[in-house]
Amino acid sequence: MSPARSRIASWYAIANDYLHAFYRACGSTGYATPMVRREPLSMLKGNVLSLNQSSGVERLTVERGIIWLTSTPARGDIILKAGQSWELKQDWPFVIEALEDAELNLLVSQETEEVK
């Protein structure tokens, strides 16, 4: 392969990775992207929520307020403020407590039931 074609192939791979990440973040179903939906969640100060792996939540974003998040086994406390996100990959279940009134967006796999 010529150096020019090699560079083009590299740029194509990078662009493909960015598009895949964009589709996933937007909840779109771009090719080879799992079906996901955004689910809003309101929490009053002091409310506690436990998320099991079966909830299908992949990521949470704090839109307003502050939350405390921990996992099992506990690997430390995580404090998230408005504009911050966290990917829920392992160490289930997760426990969330609203340290003040909070609005969250949950990115949930389509194959799972709604978070209650």
Contacts in CASP RR format, 6 or more apart in sequence:
PFRMAT RR
TARGET T0000
AUTHOR 0000-0000-0000
METHOD contacts of the structure
MODEL  1
MSPARSRIASWYAIANDYLHAFYRACGSTGYATPMVRREPLSMLKGNVLS
LNQSSGVERLTVERGIIWLTSTPARGDIILKAGQSWELKQDWPFVIEALE
DAELNLLVSQETEEVK
1 9 0 8 1.000
19 30 0 8 1.000
20 30 0 8 1.000
20 32 0 8 1.000
20 33 0 8 1.000
22 28 0 8 1.000
23 29 0 8 1.000
23 30 0 8 1.000
23 33 0 8 1.000
24 33 0 8 1.000
24 34 0 8 1.000
24 36 0 8 1.000
27 33 0 8 1.000
27 36 0 8 1.000
27 37 0 8 1.000
27 38 0 8 1.000
27 107 0 8 1.000
29 35 0 8 1.000
34 109 0 8 1.000
34 110 0 8 1.000
35 109 0 8 1.000
35 110 0 8 1.000
35 111 0 8 1.000
36 58 0 8 1.000
36 107 0 8 1.000
36 108 0 8 1.000
36 109 0 8 1.000
36 110 0 8 1.000
37 107 0 8 1.000
37 108 0 8 1.000
37 110 0 8 1.000
38 105 0 8 1.000
38 106 0 8 1.000
38 107 0 8 1.000
38 108 0 8 1.000
39 105 0 8 1.000
39 106 0 8 1.000
39 107 0 8 1.000
39 108 0 8 1.000
39 114 0 8 1.000
39 115 0 8 1.000
40 63 0 8 1.000
40 103 0 8 1.000
40 104 0 8 1.000
40 105 0 8 1.000
40 106 0 8 1.000
41 49 0 8 1.000
41 103 0 8 1.000
41 104 0 8 1.000
41 105 0 8 1.000
41 106 0 8 1.000
41 115 0 8 1.000
42 101 0 8 1.000
42 102 0 8 1.000
42 103 0 8 1.000
42 104 0 8 1.000
43 49 0 8 1.000
43 67 0 8 1.000
43 96 0 8 1.000
43 98 0 8 1.000
43 101 0 8 1.000
43 102 0 8 1.000
43 103 0 8 1.000
43 104 0 8 1.000
44 98 0 8 1.000
44 101 0 8 1.000
45 98 0 8 1.000
45 99 0 8 1.000
45 100 0 8 1.000
45 101 0 8 1.000
45 102 0 8 1.000
46 97 0 8 1.000
46 98 0 8 1.000
46 99 0 8 1.000
47 97 0 8 1.000
47 98 0 8 1.000
48 95 0 8 1.000
48 96 0 8 1.000
48 97 0 8 1.000
49 95 0 8 1.000
49 96 0 8 1.000
49 97 0 8 1.000
50 93 0 8 1.000
50 94 0 8 1.000
50 95 0 8 1.000
50 96 0 8 1.000
51 57 0 8 1.000
51 88 0 8 1.000
51 92 0 8 1.000
51 93 0 8 1.000
51 94 0 8 1.000
51 95 0 8 1.000
51 96 0 8 1.000
51 115 0 8 1.000
52 92 0 8 1.000
52 93 0 8 1.000
53 92 0 8 1.000
53 93 0 8 1.000
54 112 0 8 1.000
54 113 0 8 1.000
55 108 0 8 1.000
55 112 0 8 1.000
55 113 0 8 1.000
55 115 0 8 1.000
56 108 0 8 1.000
56 109 0 8 1.000
56 111 0 8 1.000
56 112 0 8 1.000
56 115 0 8 1.000
57 88 0 8 1.000
57 106 0 8 1.000
57 107 0 8 1.000
57 108 0 8 1.000
57 115 0 8 1.000
58 87 0 8 1.000
58 88 0 8 1.000
58 89 0 8 1.000
58 107 0 8 1.000
58 108 0 8 1.000
58 109 0 8 1.000
59 85 0 8 1.000
59 86 0 8 1.000
59 87 0 8 1.000
59 88 0 8 1.000
59 106 0 8 1.000
59 107 0 8 1.000
60 69 0 8 1.000
60 80 0 8 1.000
60 85 0 8 1.000
60 86 0 8 1.000
60 88 0 8 1.000
60 96 0 8 1.000
60 104 0 8 1.000
60 105 0 8 1.000
60 106 0 8 1.000
60 107 0 8 1.000
61 83 0 8 1.000
61 84 0 8 1.000
61 85 0 8 1.000
61 104 0 8 1.000
61 105 0 8 1.000
61 107 0 8 1.000
62 80 0 8 1.000
62 81 0 8 1.000
62 82 0 8 1.000
62 83 0 8 1.000
62 84 0 8 1.000
62 85 0 8 1.000
62 102 0 8 1.000
62 103 0 8 1.000
62 104 0 8 1.000
63 82 0 8 1.000
63 83 0 8 1.000
63 102 0 8 1.000
63 103 0 8 1.000
63 104 0 8 1.000
63 105 0 8 1.000
64 82 0 8 1.000
64 101 0 8 1.000
64 102 0 8 1.000
64 103 0 8 1.000
65 81 0 8 1.000
65 82 0 8 1.000
65 98 0 8 1.000
65 99 0 8 1.000
65 100 0 8 1.000
65 101 0 8 1.000
65 102 0 8 1.000
65 103 0 8 1.000
66 79 0 8 1.000
66 80 0 8 1.000
66 81 0 8 1.000
66 82 0 8 1.000
66 98 0 8 1.000
66 99 0 8 1.000
66 100 0 8 1.000
66 102 0 8 1.000
67 79 0 8 1.000
67 80 0 8 1.000
67 96 0 8 1.000
67 97 0 8 1.000
67 98 0 8 1.000
67 99 0 8 1.000
67 102 0 8 1.000
67 104 0 8 1.000
68 77 0 8 1.000
68 78 0 8 1.000
68 79 0 8 1.000
68 96 0 8 1.000
68 97 0 8 1.000
68 99 0 8 1.000
69 77 0 8 1.000
69 78 0 8 1.000
69 79 0 8 1.000
69 80 0 8 1.000
69 86 0 8 1.000
69 94 0 8 1.000
69 95 0 8 1.000
69 96 0 8 1.000
70 76 0 8 1.000
70 77 0 8 1.000
70 78 0 8 1.000
70 94 0 8 1.000
70 95 0 8 1.000
71 88 0 8 1.000
71 90 0 8 1.000
71 91 0 8 1.000
71 92 0 8 1.000
71 93 0 8 1.000
71 94 0 8 1.000
71 95 0 8 1.000
72 91 0 8 1.000
72 92 0 8 1.000
72 93 0 8 1.000
72 94 0 8 1.000
72 95 0 8 1.000
73 91 0 8 1.000
75 91 0 8 1.000
78 86 0 8 1.000
79 99 0 8 1.000
80 86 0 8 1.000
88 94 0 8 1.000
96 104 0 8 1.000
106 115 0 8 1.000
108 114 0 8 1.000
108 115 0 8 1.000
END
